[in-house]
Amino acid sequence: MRIIVCAKQVPDTTEVKIDKKTNTLIREGVPSILNPDDSNALEEALRLKDIYKDCTVTVVSMGPPQAKEMLRECLAMGADEAVLVSDRAFGGSDTWATSNALAAAIRKLGDYDLILSGRQAIDGDTAQVGPQIAEKLDLPQVTYVQKLDIDGNTLKVERALENGFEKIELQMPALLTAVKELNEPRHMYIDKIFDACQKEISVLTINDVDITASEVGLKASPTRVFRSFTPEVKGQGEMLNGTVEEISQSLVEKLKEKHII
């Protein structure tokens, strides 16, 4: 069984700041990490690899050359190989264009049974790329997967909903997107870190996949970001103390003062 994991290197959002003049993200000097939901997708692939000894795990990412650092982390966690889809032609791609490039890369790799990706990336929160890849590869898909079992060629999954979950069965090959409830990602193995640093990471450019410049990049992206901004900080709240009756009376008086009631 061959599993392909789609992963993305993202800025650590706890460190991201907004340029007030340009209203864009300040990425310079911001540490990059493996997208959290993608780490759950990778962990599930590695869990299956632990169970099925004939299983191999390939991690695919689209990004700049420095994304190789994240891919080496994936190799150190236990992935067998890593592929970086990287070309200046891909720059500025939105979710539609990104899924075009990743789908083309996966077609190039071929011979897969299961594709796993995270629910969404923390730098965009769109949750669109995984489902779009499935559509472009004509694969059945289930999103928000919180539990996965395999019975022969059948995938038995639980899909998280707002107030519960639903059980779904589908046949491989298929694409699933993972949520954090699916598992607890493992750390890198010390003995695999050295090997990961020595392994060659394959790089696919636009000339290596069956895609044209009109399908990727900023000009091919129908989505435009109007602006990014940090919401204004609201004033500090006031805590009311006392009995229920005293708090209720005080709350009513304060709401009247502000002409809310």
C-alpha positions in Angstrom: 0.0 0.0 0.0 1.3 3.4 -0.9 0.1 6.5 1.0 0.7 10.0 -0.2 0.6 12.8 2.4 0.1 16.4 1.3 1.9 18.7 3.7 2.5 22.4 3.8 5.1 24.6 5.5 3.4 27.5 7.2 4.4 30.5 9.3 4.0 29.9 13.0 0.9 32.0 13.5 1.8 32.8 17.1 4.6 34.9 15.7 2.8 36.5 12.7 2.4 40.3 12.6 0.7 42.6 10.1 2.4 45.4 8.3 0.0 48.3 9.1 1.1 50.2 6.0 0.6 47.5 3.5 -1.9 45.3 5.5 0.0 42.2 4.5 1.6 39.5 6.6 5.2 40.1 7.7 6.9 36.8 6.9 10.5 37.9 7.3 12.1 36.4 10.4 8.9 34.4 11.2 9.7 30.7 12.0 8.1 28.2 9.7 6.5 24.9 10.9 4.7 21.8 9.5 1.1 22.7 9.3 -0.6 21.2 12.4 -3.4 19.4 10.7 -1.0 18.0 8.2 1.0 16.5 11.0 -2.1 14.5 12.0 -2.4 13.3 8.4 1.3 12.3 8.4 0.9 10.5 11.8 -2.1 8.5 10.5 0.0 7.4 7.5 2.8 6.4 9.7 0.4 4.5 12.0 -0.8 2.5 9.0 2.8 1.9 8.0 3.5 0.5 11.5 0.5 -1.9 10.9 1.1 -2.9 7.3 4.7 -3.7 6.7 4.4 -3.3 2.9 3.2 0.2 3.3 5.2 3.2 2.1 4.6 6.9 2.9 5.5 9.7 0.4 5.1 13.3 1.6 4.4 15.9 -1.1 4.6 19.7 -0.6 4.3 22.7 -2.8 6.4 25.7 -1.7 9.7 27.5 -2.0 13.1 25.7 -1.7 13.2 26.3 2.1 10.2 23.9 2.5 12.8 21.1 2.2 13.5 21.7 5.9 9.9 20.8 6.8 10.1 17.8 4.5 13.2 16.5 6.3 11.3 16.7 9.5 8.6 14.4 7.9 11.4 12.0 6.9 12.8 12.0 10.4 9.3 11.1 11.7 9.3 8.1 9.5 8.2 9.0 6.0 10.0 7.0 3.2 10.4 9.7 0.7 9.6 13.4 0.1 8.8 15.4 -3.0 8.9 19.2 -3.3 6.8 20.9 -6.0 8.6 24.1 -6.5 8.8 26.6 -9.3 8.5 30.4 -9.6 5.6 29.8 -11.9 3.7 28.5 -8.9 4.2 31.7 -6.9 1.0 33.5 -5.8 -1.2 30.4 -6.4 -4.5 30.4 -4.5 -6.2 27.2 -3.5 -7.5 26.4 -7.0 -4.1 26.9 -8.6 -2.3 25.1 -5.7 -4.6 22.0 -6.1 -3.9 22.0 -9.8 -0.1 21.8 -9.2 -0.4 19.2 -6.4 -2.8 17.0 -8.4 -0.5 17.1 -11.4 2.4 16.1 -9.1 0.5 13.2 -7.7 -0.4 12.0 -11.2 3.3 12.1 -12.0 4.0 10.0 -8.9 1.2 7.5 -9.7 0.5 4.2 -8.1 -1.1 5.3 -4.8 -3.8 3.8 -2.7 -4.6 6.6 -0.2 -4.0 10.3 -0.1 -4.1 12.1 3.3 -4.0 15.8 4.0 -4.8 18.1 6.9 -8.2 19.6 7.2 -6.8 23.1 6.5 -3.7 25.2 6.7 -3.4 27.7 9.5 -2.2 30.5 7.2 -5.4 30.4 5.2 -8.0 28.3 7.0 -9.8 27.6 3.7 -10.0 23.8 4.0 -10.3 23.8 0.1 -7.0 22.3 -1.2 -7.6 18.7 -0.1 -11.2 18.4 -1.6 -10.1 20.2 -4.8 -7.2 17.7 -5.3 -9.7 14.8 -4.9 -12.0 16.4 -7.5 -9.2 16.9 -10.0 -8.0 13.3 -9.5 -11.6 12.0 -9.6 -11.3 10.3 -6.2 -13.9 9.7 -3.5 -13.2 11.9 -0.5 -14.1 12.3 3.1 -13.2 15.5 5.1 -12.8 16.1 8.8 -11.8 12.5 9.5 -11.4 11.7 13.3 -11.1 7.9 13.1 -9.8 5.6 10.4 -9.8 1.8 10.0 -9.0 -0.3 6.9 -10.6 -3.6 6.0 -9.1 -4.9 2.8 -9.7 -2.3 0.2 -12.4 -0.6 2.3 -11.9 2.5 4.4 -14.1 2.9 7.4 -14.0 6.4 8.7 -15.7 8.6 11.2 -16.3 12.2 10.0 -16.6 14.8 12.6 -19.7 17.0 12.6 -20.6 20.0 14.8 -22.8 17.9 17.1 -21.5 14.4 16.6 -20.0 12.2 13.8 -21.1 10.1 10.9 -19.7 6.7 9.8 -18.7 6.4 6.1 -17.3 3.5 4.1 -15.5 4.0 0.8 -13.1 2.2 -1.5 -9.5 3.0 -2.1 -8.0 4.8 -3.8 -9.5 7.8 -2.0 -8.5 11.1 -0.3 -9.1 11.9 3.4 -8.5 15.1 5.3 -7.6 14.8 9.0 -8.6 16.7 12.1 -6.5 16.9 15.3 -8.8 14.4 17.1 -7.6 11.7 14.7 -4.3 11.1 16.6 -1.4 12.5 18.5 1.5 13.2 16.1 4.8 11.6 17.1 8.1 13.3 17.4 11.1 12.9 15.1 13.2 9.8 15.8 16.8 10.6 16.8 18.2 7.8 14.7 16.2 8.9 11.7 17.3 12.6 11.8 20.8 11.9 10.4 19.3 9.7 7.6 16.7 12.4 6.8 19.5 15.0 6.4 21.3 12.7 3.9 18.2 11.7 1.9 17.6 13.4 -1.4 14.4 15.3 -1.8 13.0 15.1 -5.3 12.0 18.5 -6.8 9.3 18.8 -9.4 9.1 22.0 -11.5 6.4 23.0 -13.9 8.4 21.3 -16.6 8.2 18.0 -14.8 4.4 17.7 -14.5 1.6 17.8 -16.9 0.4 21.3 -16.4 0.7 24.7 -18.1 1.5 28.2 -16.7 -2.1 29.2 -17.4 -3.3 26.8 -14.6 -1.0 28.0 -11.8 0.4 31.1 -10.3 -1.1 34.5 -9.4 -2.6 35.2 -12.8 -4.4 31.9 -12.9 -5.8 32.3 -9.4 -9.5 33.5 -9.3 -9.1 34.5 -5.6 -7.7 37.9 -4.5 -6.9 38.9 -1.0 -8.2 42.4 -0.6 -6.3 43.1 2.7 -5.1 41.5 5.9 -5.5 43.3 9.2 -5.3 42.9 12.9 -8.6 43.5 14.7 -8.6 46.4 17.1 -8.1 45.3 20.7 -11.3 45.8 22.8 -11.2 47.4 26.2 -10.7 45.2 29.2 -13.8 43.7 30.7 -15.1 44.3 34.1 -15.7 41.5 36.6 -18.8 41.8 38.9 -18.7 40.2 42.3 -21.4 39.5 44.9 -24.5 37.3 45.1 -26.6 36.5 42.0 -29.1 39.2 42.9 -26.3 41.8 43.5 -24.6 41.0 40.2 -27.8 41.0 38.3 -28.8 44.4 39.7 -25.3 45.9 39.0 -25.4 44.5 35.5 -28.8 46.0 34.7 -27.6 49.4 36.0 -24.5 49.3 33.9 -26.4 48.4 30.8 -28.8 51.3 31.4 -25.8 53.6 31.8 -24.6 52.6 28.3 -28.2 52.9 26.9 -28.1 49.3 25.9 -31.4 48.7 27.7 
